Amino acid sequence: ESRAYPLQILTWHEIVNDTVGGEPIIATYCPLCNTAVGFRRIVNDQTLRFGVSANLRVSNMVMWDDLTESFWQQSTGEAIVGDLTGTHLDFLPLSIASWSDYKESFPEGVVLSRETGHSRDYGTNPYGGYDSSSRPFLFDGPFDPRLRPMERVVALNLGGERAAYSYLQLQVMPVIHDSVGGQPLVVFWSPGTLSVLDSSSIANSADVGAAGVFVPELDGQPLSFAAEGGVIRDAGTGSVWNTLGLATEGPLAGSRLQPLVHGNDLWFAWAGLWPDTRVYGEEAP
């Protein structure tokens, strides 16, 4: 099973408690950090239900569960206050993508309805102009000067190593092969996905593109990718791939790459929690 949770809804509600493939999960989005993260919501054999605590830490949403009333950091999935302090939720792959890419990749997928039972102006951005802010809202910590505070990054935490890839760099290099924590990976970027933090009307917002991170192999065979003529192709077969890891054309059409858990965060938020992050193309701090 696959699920899509429109950011036009999540900018208002921030958390969806769901069951996918029989497994209780949460899909979360913090608009102040642009962090979209998925987790399993079973802890110590108990199924938790999560909500928004109305608290922030490093400008990042703090969640709470209704069973123990512990507080949880959304970016890290760690309980930071309460009986479960120190417990970590299991991450699930969750990507920010365009609706067209999702429909192409998961034609049988299910999308969250706007009939939520709440009265909200879905499609409007309650944080109009946030993308162009000089300083993040409700953040008073130091900035890591290697990137602009509000710059979007693809960010990973694998094998004890953290790495970030700037969206501005990905616009120039839409395919990046790298290794983090000993795990080979490939980052894809393509245009066609609007920001939900730009214009007060999301439909009129800027195209910031979308990125995905994958294991660069198929059936145990390594693959090498490159951007050619505005599309992403593998060198072996010339098949075309999208940012959700689906081969859409060519001999490998219908094949899927294994996704890796990653974030699409604003730089200030990720660096505030992980200051030792390596920025791709630059020396580590």
Phi, psi and omega in degrees: 000150175226154182226146171238134180238101185300133177293340175297336175268316186290337175298337179265323187253331169073335181222135171238121171271126187214171171232122183235124182060031181081001183250126178292128182222166167232140170252127186233149176215124175255107183294333180291339180241353185060031182266119174249116187223138176248146181219154161285142182247034172253124180228126180053043178066015177243139178271119181265154172242132189250152174218177180271127184279345186074011173255157177231149171220124189054039180063010182259142181304136170254122180266167172220153175253149187273359179268310181252350183059027172287153175262142185230136174282124184295317185296324187257342183072021183256136172286126186246347176215139174109187186300331184261014181311131181094347177283143179244135172285151175280129179287151170233145178299130178214126184240148166273125184212164176285154177299323181294319178294322179296314180299321179293322186277327184225072185298339178262007183292163182246140181243142178297130181282152173286350178281073186270349186088001179240151179264102179223152180272070181300137183104345173260155181255112180290355180242047183308131179081006184297323180304325185262010179295144177280336180218135181298150180292130175059036176235124181236017179275176178285154178259142171278116189285356184294332176223161176295143183306320185265012179286135177284141176225148163275124187231139181228151175227096185229133173055032179083002177243145178238140182216150180226144181232116185292137174299325179296322177290322180293332176296331177270324180238083186293350176230125177231122171267135182203182175219134179230124181059031181083359180262113173297143182208164173226136178255128176252144171222143173211152178286172174114005178240127184276150171289147171259007185237020183256263181289158175293339172254114185301324181296339180256014184276170183287150175278113178255355180078180180218153182227152174222158181231134189217160169283123186278062176205161179218124182054039177082358180257128180294147177235147175241136186238156176207155176269123181224124176059034177084004177231164179258126181233151170270147187290331185286317186241348183075012178294150181263136183235148176254178187282002170258011173080020179257133171281117186261341179214156175097183184302333182261013182307132182095345178283152180232140174274154177284122180283153173247141179298128181208168175247161173238057193276163163282139190303318183301324185286316179293312183294332178294329179266331185230072184294344181271014181296135173278127174269124183303130179090358180230163178289145177295152180292000000 
